Amino acid sequence: MPDRLFGTDGIRGLANVEPMTAEMALKVGRAAGSLFQQEDRPHTILIGKDTRRSCYMLENALTAGLCSVGVKVLLTGPLPTPGVSYIMRSLRCDGAIMISASHNSYEDNGIKLFGRDGYKIPDETEDEIERLIRTGEVDRLRPTGERIGTARRIDDAVGRYVEFVKASFPKGMRLDGLRVVLDCSNGATYKAGPYTLSELGAEVICIGCTPNGRNINNGVGSVNPEEMRATVIRERADVGIAFDGDGDRVVMADEHGRLLDGNALLSVLGVDYLERGALTNHTMATTIMANGGLEKAISGLGGKVVRTKVGDRYVVEAMREHDLVIGGESSGHLILLEHNTTGDAIIAALQVLAIMVRKDQPLSVLAGVYREMPESHAKVPLNGKKKPAQDALDAIVTEAEAAMNGSGRVVIRPSGTEPIVRVMVQHDELRAAETLVQELAAKVGAL
């Protein structure tokens, strides 16, 4: 068992190897079920999953764990992560669990937990679940007889979610005449994505829509968008859309096949919201890794950004703290809190399509507001050493940014998943960024 069971986005690892085993999933189900039951009444927890083969194993183990502590379990089958969050709230459940390793290959899997409010559980709740597992305290809870939980499947979960995401599209507006290439990554959106766009009138050319348990994210999806981009060009489509395996990330391509990442899409959304006076506090949230071009895109209209630690959960926390409606990450986690409590790839894509229809402009024109600031990256292996002190890393960053005199940004942070320190430099000049990142990597390596 790792030093900390939960990472930046739940529990994740190679399926059937510790910690992502059926035995661990049963323990997580028991601990989460006992923790979520704060009142003397029957409690209900929803379980969703993506299309990985190992989801069957983990779904049954989690269900057994939850039922063993008296929880009623509702099973959605394959459904995007944001769909799980929505269905949970719609059915007044006490919590939800999503089984997915997001954009990872099919051999991996993961477990994400949501609280009653539809938001991912905070670090403190994760720590308490882990404490219950490590101490064995949860093993003392053994209801019997009629107090043992039950489980049943929800047959219409996908249909419910499709109607929900369609409701986020402006009333009276349709996508008639729009030719869309849609890459569902052979993942959780393989039904909901095509249904939604076609029911709104779009002509959908679907790739990555035939999951077999082993092909999720395999050469397709938001982290492998090359086929989507090529199909846009080949089919003379108006736009391309690519989701990740669990449907909370999206990247898009304009009519020329040019890729638009989370920074570019946030810029398009941010400018539109600012023009309509809908961007609360004239601010959006993003992470320290977001490209400086995003700030430049919205600053001309009085917009600004709040930066957080890496991870969509921290973006959401900042949005709730500062009363913001838009946030996201470079990876394509786009969070629109007026519509859903977590990153929702289908809803985010619909909002971009709505801007195209409303302004009667192609995506290439809309995306012209964003100019990527050149950036360079380096990885510094720890080679068995302890992570450098944060104060020492911060001092390197401060000195470097002072020398750049406003012409760029520096981020140095230990990885949460690998024994490395990541160094990123953004600069108005690519060559300067490449030179500086190597200099800073050498300084970090010498610590």
C-alpha positions as CSV (number, residue, x, y, z in Angstrom):
1,M,0.0,0.0,0.0
2,P,1.5,3.4,-1.0
3,D,2.3,6.1,1.6
4,R,-0.9,7.8,0.7
5,L,-3.7,5.9,-0.9
6,F,-5.3,8.9,-2.6
7,G,-3.5,10.9,-5.3
8,T,-4.5,14.2,-7.0
9,D,-7.6,12.5,-8.5
10,G,-8.7,9.7,-6.3
11,I,-7.0,6.3,-6.2
12,R,-5.3,5.1,-9.4
13,G,-3.0,2.3,-10.5
14,L,-2.5,-0.8,-12.6
15,A,-5.7,-2.9,-12.3
16,N,-5.4,-6.0,-10.1
17,V,-2.2,-4.8,-8.6
18,E,-2.1,-3.0,-5.2
19,P,-3.7,-0.6,-4.6
20,M,-6.1,-1.1,-7.5
21,T,-7.2,-4.6,-6.5
22,A,-10.6,-6.1,-5.8
23,E,-9.6,-6.5,-2.1
24,M,-8.8,-2.8,-1.8
25,A,-12.0,-1.8,-3.7
26,L,-14.0,-3.8,-1.2
27,K,-12.3,-2.0,1.7
28,V,-12.8,1.4,0.1
29,G,-16.5,0.6,-0.4
30,R,-16.8,-0.4,3.3
31,A,-15.0,2.7,4.5
32,A,-16.7,5.1,2.2
33,G,-20.1,3.6,3.0
34,S,-19.6,3.8,6.7
35,L,-18.3,7.4,6.5
36,F,-21.2,8.6,4.3
37,Q,-23.8,7.2,6.7
38,Q,-24.1,10.1,9.1
39,E,-27.8,9.6,10.0
40,D,-29.8,6.6,11.2
41,R,-31.6,5.9,7.9
42,P,-30.9,3.9,4.7
43,H,-28.2,5.5,2.6
44,T,-27.8,5.3,-1.1
45,I,-24.5,5.5,-3.2
46,L,-24.3,5.6,-6.9
47,I,-21.6,3.7,-8.9
48,G,-20.6,4.6,-12.5
49,K,-17.8,3.3,-14.6
50,D,-16.0,3.7,-17.9
51,T,-15.5,1.0,-20.5
52,R,-12.3,-0.8,-19.1
53,R,-12.5,-4.6,-18.7
54,S,-11.3,-4.3,-15.1
55,C,-14.4,-2.1,-14.2
56,Y,-16.5,-5.3,-13.8
57,M,-14.1,-6.5,-11.1
58,L,-13.9,-3.3,-9.2
59,E,-17.6,-2.5,-9.6
60,N,-18.6,-5.8,-8.0
61,A,-16.0,-5.4,-5.2
62,L,-17.2,-1.8,-4.4
63,T,-20.8,-3.0,-4.4
64,A,-20.0,-5.8,-2.0
65,G,-18.2,-3.5,0.3
66,L,-21.0,-0.9,0.3
67,C,-23.7,-3.5,0.8
68,S,-21.8,-5.1,3.7
69,V,-22.1,-1.9,5.7
70,G,-25.8,-1.4,4.9
71,V,-25.7,0.9,1.9
72,K,-28.2,0.7,-1.0
73,V,-26.2,0.8,-4.3
74,L,-27.4,2.1,-7.7
75,L,-25.4,1.1,-10.7
76,T,-25.4,3.2,-13.9
77,G,-23.1,1.1,-16.1
78,P,-20.8,3.0,-18.5
79,L,-21.4,6.7,-17.9
80,P,-19.2,9.8,-18.0
81,T,-17.9,11.1,-14.7
82,P,-20.0,14.3,-14.9
83,G,-23.0,12.1,-15.6
84,V,-22.4,10.2,-12.4
85,S,-22.2,13.5,-10.5
86,Y,-25.5,14.7,-12.1
87,I,-27.5,11.4,-11.7
88,M,-26.4,11.2,-8.1
89,R,-27.8,14.6,-7.4
90,S,-30.9,13.9,-9.4
91,L,-31.7,10.8,-7.4
92,R,-30.8,12.4,-4.1
93,C,-28.1,9.9,-3.4
94,D,-25.7,10.3,-0.4
95,G,-22.6,10.0,-2.5
96,A,-21.2,8.5,-5.7
97,I,-18.2,6.5,-6.9
98,M,-16.7,6.7,-10.4
99,I,-14.5,3.8,-11.6
100,S,-12.1,5.1,-14.2
101,A,-8.5,6.0,-14.9
102,S,-9.5,8.9,-17.1
103,H,-7.0,9.2,-20.0
104,N,-4.7,6.3,-19.0
105,S,-4.5,3.1,-21.0
106,Y,-7.0,0.3,-20.3
107,E,-4.6,-1.7,-18.1
108,D,-5.0,1.0,-15.4
109,N,-8.0,1.9,-13.4
110,G,-9.1,4.3,-10.6
111,I,-11.7,5.2,-8.0
112,K,-13.1,8.7,-7.6
113,L,-15.5,9.6,-4.8
114,F,-18.2,12.4,-4.8
115,G,-20.0,13.8,-1.8
116,R,-23.7,14.4,-1.5
117,D,-23.3,17.9,-3.1
118,G,-21.9,16.4,-6.3
119,Y,-18.3,17.7,-5.8
120,K,-15.3,15.5,-5.4
121,I,-14.7,14.8,-1.7
122,P,-12.0,16.9,0.0
123,D,-8.6,15.8,1.2
124,E,-9.9,15.5,4.8
125,T,-12.5,13.0,3.8
126,E,-10.1,11.0,1.8
127,D,-7.7,10.9,4.8
128,E,-10.5,9.6,7.0
129,I,-11.4,6.9,4.5
130,E,-7.7,5.9,4.4
131,R,-7.5,5.9,8.2
132,L,-10.5,3.6,8.5
133,I,-8.9,1.2,6.0
134,R,-5.4,1.2,7.6
135,T,-6.6,0.9,11.2
136,G,-9.3,-1.8,10.4
137,E,-11.8,0.2,12.4
138,V,-14.4,-0.2,9.7
139,D,-14.3,-3.9,10.1
140,R,-16.3,-3.6,13.3
141,L,-19.4,-2.4,11.4
142,R,-21.2,-5.6,10.5
143,P,-25.0,-5.1,10.0
144,T,-27.0,-8.3,9.6
145,G,-30.4,-9.4,8.4
146,E,-32.5,-6.7,6.7
147,R,-29.9,-4.0,7.4
148,I,-27.5,-5.5,4.8
149,G,-27.6,-3.3,1.7
150,T,-29.0,-4.0,-1.8
151,A,-28.0,-3.2,-5.3
152,R,-29.9,-2.5,-8.5
153,R,-29.1,-1.1,-12.0
154,I,-30.5,2.1,-13.5
155,D,-31.5,1.3,-17.0
156,D,-32.0,4.9,-18.3
157,A,-28.9,6.7,-16.8
158,V,-27.5,7.6,-20.2
159,G,-30.8,9.0,-21.4
160,R,-31.2,11.1,-18.3
161,Y,-27.7,12.5,-18.7
162,V,-28.3,13.3,-22.4
163,E,-31.4,15.4,-21.5
164,F,-29.4,17.1,-18.8
165,V,-26.5,18.2,-21.1
166,K,-28.9,19.2,-23.9
167,A,-30.6,21.6,-21.4
168,S,-27.3,23.5,-21.1
169,F,-27.5,24.4,-24.8
170,P,-29.3,27.8,-25.4
171,K,-33.0,27.4,-25.9
172,G,-34.2,27.7,-29.5
173,M,-30.7,27.1,-30.9
174,R,-29.8,24.0,-32.9
175,L,-26.8,22.6,-34.7
176,D,-28.4,22.0,-38.0
177,G,-26.0,22.1,-40.9
178,L,-22.9,21.7,-38.6
179,R,-20.6,18.8,-39.6
180,V,-18.9,17.5,-36.5
181,V,-16.1,14.9,-36.1
182,L,-16.6,13.4,-32.6
183,D,-13.9,11.2,-30.9
184,C,-15.3,9.5,-27.9
185,S,-12.0,7.7,-27.0
186,N,-13.8,4.3,-26.9
187,G,-14.8,5.5,-23.4
188,A,-17.7,6.5,-21.3
189,T,-19.1,9.1,-23.7
190,Y,-19.5,6.6,-26.6
191,K,-23.3,6.7,-26.3
192,A,-24.0,10.1,-24.7
193,G,-21.8,12.1,-27.0
194,P,-23.2,11.1,-30.4
195,Y,-26.8,11.1,-29.0
196,T,-26.5,14.6,-27.7
197,L,-25.0,16.2,-30.9
198,S,-27.3,14.3,-33.3
199,E,-30.4,15.2,-31.3
200,L,-29.4,18.8,-31.5
201,G,-29.2,18.6,-35.3
202,A,-25.5,18.1,-36.0
203,E,-24.2,15.7,-38.6
204,V,-21.9,13.5,-36.5
205,I,-18.9,11.6,-37.8
206,C,-18.0,9.3,-34.9
207,I,-14.6,7.7,-34.2
208,G,-13.6,6.0,-31.0
209,C,-17.2,4.9,-30.4
210,T,-16.8,1.1,-30.3
211,P,-15.4,0.1,-26.9
212,N,-14.4,-3.5,-26.4
213,G,-12.9,-3.2,-22.9
214,R,-9.3,-2.9,-24.1
215,N,-9.3,0.0,-26.6
216,I,-10.1,3.0,-24.4
217,N,-7.7,5.9,-25.2
218,N,-5.9,3.6,-27.6
219,G,-4.8,6.0,-30.4
220,V,-7.9,8.1,-29.9
221,G,-9.3,10.6,-27.5
222,S,-8.2,14.0,-26.1
223,V,-4.6,12.8,-25.4
224,N,-4.4,11.2,-28.9
225,P,-6.3,13.6,-31.1
226,E,-4.4,13.1,-34.4
227,E,-7.0,10.9,-36.0
228,M,-9.8,13.4,-35.0
229,R,-7.8,16.2,-36.6
230,A,-7.1,14.2,-39.8
231,T,-10.8,13.2,-40.1
232,V,-11.8,16.9,-39.8
233,I,-9.6,17.7,-42.8
234,R,-10.6,14.5,-44.8
235,E,-14.3,14.9,-44.2
236,R,-14.3,18.7,-44.6
237,A,-15.9,19.0,-41.2
238,D,-16.7,22.3,-39.5
239,V,-15.2,21.2,-36.2
240,G,-13.6,18.3,-34.3
241,I,-14.2,17.3,-30.7
242,A,-12.2,14.7,-28.7
243,F,-13.2,13.5,-25.2
244,D,-11.0,11.5,-22.8
245,G,-11.9,8.1,-21.4
246,D,-14.3,9.3,-18.6
247,G,-15.7,12.3,-20.4
248,D,-14.4,15.2,-18.1
249,R,-11.8,16.5,-20.6
250,V,-12.2,17.9,-24.1
251,V,-10.0,19.3,-26.8
252,M,-11.2,20.5,-30.2
253,A,-10.0,21.2,-33.7
254,D,-11.1,24.0,-36.0
255,E,-12.1,23.5,-39.6
256,H,-8.5,23.4,-40.6
257,G,-7.6,20.6,-38.2
258,R,-5.7,23.0,-35.9
259,L,-5.8,21.6,-32.3
260,L,-7.2,23.8,-29.5
261,D,-6.3,22.7,-26.0
262,G,-7.8,23.8,-22.7
263,N,-6.0,27.1,-22.7
264,A,-7.4,28.0,-26.2
265,L,-11.0,26.8,-25.3
266,L,-10.9,28.7,-22.0
267,S,-9.9,31.8,-24.0
268,V,-12.8,31.4,-26.4
269,L,-15.3,30.9,-23.6
270,G,-13.8,33.7,-21.4
271,V,-13.9,36.3,-24.2
272,D,-17.5,35.3,-24.9
273,Y,-18.6,35.5,-21.3
274,L,-16.8,38.8,-20.9
275,E,-18.6,40.3,-23.9
276,R,-21.9,39.1,-22.6
277,G,-21.2,40.4,-19.1
278,A,-21.5,36.8,-17.7
279,L,-18.1,36.3,-16.3
280,T,-18.5,36.8,-12.5
281,N,-15.9,39.1,-11.0
282,H,-14.3,39.2,-14.5
283,T,-12.2,36.3,-13.4
284,M,-11.7,32.6,-14.3
285,A,-9.7,29.9,-12.4
286,T,-6.9,27.8,-13.8
287,T,-3.8,26.1,-12.6
288,I,-0.2,27.2,-12.3
289,M,0.6,25.2,-15.5
290,A,-1.8,27.1,-17.7
291,N,-0.3,29.0,-20.6
292,G,0.3,32.8,-20.2
293,G,-1.5,33.3,-23.5
294,L,-4.8,32.7,-21.6
295,E,-4.3,35.8,-19.4
296,K,-3.4,37.9,-22.4
297,A,-6.5,36.7,-24.3
298,I,-8.9,38.0,-21.7
299,S,-7.0,40.9,-20.2
300,G,-7.9,43.2,-23.1
301,L,-11.6,42.9,-21.9
302,G,-10.7,43.4,-18.3
303,G,-10.5,39.7,-17.5
304,K,-8.0,38.0,-15.1
305,V,-7.2,34.6,-13.7
306,V,-6.8,33.0,-10.3
307,R,-4.2,30.2,-10.3
308,T,-4.3,27.0,-8.2
309,K,-2.3,23.9,-7.7
310,V,-2.5,21.3,-10.4
311,G,-5.7,19.3,-10.3
312,D,-9.3,20.1,-11.4
313,R,-10.5,19.6,-7.8
314,Y,-8.3,22.6,-6.7
315,V,-9.7,24.7,-9.6
316,V,-13.3,23.9,-8.4
317,E,-12.4,24.9,-4.9
318,A,-11.0,28.2,-6.1
319,M,-14.1,28.8,-8.2
320,R,-16.4,28.2,-5.2
321,E,-14.3,30.3,-3.0
322,H,-14.3,33.3,-5.4
323,D,-17.8,32.8,-6.9
324,L,-16.5,32.0,-10.4
325,V,-18.4,30.4,-13.2
326,I,-15.5,29.3,-15.5
327,G,-12.3,27.4,-14.7
328,G,-10.2,24.7,-16.1
329,E,-6.8,23.2,-17.0
330,S,-4.6,23.0,-20.1
331,S,-5.5,19.3,-20.4
332,G,-9.1,20.2,-21.3
333,H,-10.7,19.9,-17.9
334,L,-13.2,22.7,-18.4
335,I,-15.5,23.4,-15.5
336,L,-18.7,25.5,-15.9
337,L,-20.3,25.6,-12.5
338,E,-23.5,27.1,-13.8
339,H,-24.1,23.8,-15.5
340,N,-22.4,21.0,-13.5
341,T,-20.2,20.5,-10.4
342,T,-17.3,18.9,-12.2
343,G,-15.5,19.0,-15.5
344,D,-18.1,18.1,-18.2
345,A,-16.6,17.6,-21.7
346,I,-19.9,17.4,-23.5
347,I,-21.3,20.5,-21.9
348,A,-18.1,22.4,-22.5
349,A,-18.1,21.4,-26.2
350,L,-21.7,22.5,-26.5
351,Q,-20.9,25.9,-25.1
352,V,-18.2,26.4,-27.7
353,L,-20.5,25.2,-30.5
354,A,-23.1,27.7,-29.2
355,I,-20.7,30.5,-29.6
356,M,-20.0,29.4,-33.2
357,V,-23.7,29.4,-33.9
358,R,-24.5,32.6,-32.1
359,K,-21.7,34.6,-33.7
360,D,-21.9,32.7,-37.1
361,Q,-18.2,32.4,-37.1
362,P,-15.9,29.3,-37.6
363,L,-13.9,28.1,-34.7
364,S,-10.6,29.3,-36.3
365,V,-11.8,32.9,-36.1
366,L,-13.1,32.6,-32.5
367,A,-9.8,30.9,-31.5
368,G,-7.8,33.8,-32.9
369,V,-8.1,35.6,-29.5
370,Y,-5.6,33.1,-28.1
371,R,-1.9,33.2,-28.9
372,E,0.1,30.5,-27.1
373,M,3.1,31.8,-25.2
374,P,6.1,29.6,-26.1
375,E,7.0,27.2,-23.3
376,S,9.6,24.5,-22.6
377,H,9.6,21.6,-20.1
378,A,12.2,19.5,-18.3
379,K,12.1,16.6,-15.8
380,V,14.7,16.4,-13.1
381,P,14.9,12.8,-11.7
382,L,15.3,12.5,-8.0
383,N,17.5,9.3,-8.3
384,G,16.6,8.2,-4.8
385,K,17.0,11.6,-3.1
386,K,14.3,13.3,-1.1
387,K,12.2,15.9,-2.8
388,P,13.9,19.3,-2.6
389,A,12.5,21.8,0.0
390,Q,9.8,23.9,-1.4
391,D,11.5,27.1,-0.1
392,A,14.6,26.2,-2.2
393,L,12.4,25.7,-5.3
394,D,10.5,28.9,-4.7
395,A,13.8,30.8,-4.4
396,I,14.8,29.6,-7.9
397,V,11.5,30.6,-9.3
398,T,11.6,34.0,-7.8
399,E,15.1,34.7,-9.0
400,A,14.3,33.5,-12.6
401,E,11.1,35.5,-12.9
402,A,12.7,38.6,-11.6
403,A,15.4,38.3,-14.3
404,M,12.7,37.9,-17.0
405,N,11.1,41.2,-15.9
406,G,7.6,40.3,-16.9
407,S,8.4,38.5,-20.1
408,G,7.5,35.0,-18.9
409,R,6.6,32.6,-16.1
410,V,8.4,29.8,-14.3
411,V,6.9,26.8,-12.5
412,I,8.9,24.2,-10.6
413,R,7.1,21.5,-8.7
414,P,7.7,17.9,-7.6
415,S,5.5,15.4,-9.4
416,G,2.7,13.8,-7.5
417,T,3.0,10.6,-9.4
418,E,6.7,10.1,-10.3
419,P,10.0,10.6,-8.5
420,I,10.9,13.7,-10.5
421,V,10.7,17.5,-10.3
422,R,9.0,19.2,-13.2
423,V,10.3,22.5,-14.5
424,M,8.3,24.7,-16.9
425,V,9.3,28.0,-18.5
426,Q,7.0,30.2,-20.5
427,H,8.7,33.1,-22.4
428,D,7.8,35.4,-25.2
429,E,10.8,33.8,-27.1
430,L,10.9,30.0,-27.5
431,R,14.7,29.9,-27.7
432,A,14.9,31.8,-24.4
433,A,12.5,29.4,-22.8
434,E,14.5,26.4,-24.0
435,T,17.7,27.8,-22.7
436,L,16.3,28.9,-19.3
437,V,14.6,25.6,-18.6
438,Q,17.9,23.7,-18.9
439,E,19.6,26.2,-16.6
440,L,16.9,25.9,-14.0
441,A,16.8,22.1,-14.3
442,A,20.5,22.0,-13.5
443,K,20.0,24.2,-10.4
444,V,17.2,21.9,-9.2
445,G,19.4,18.8,-9.8
446,A,22.1,20.4,-7.7
447,L,19.9,20.8,-4.6
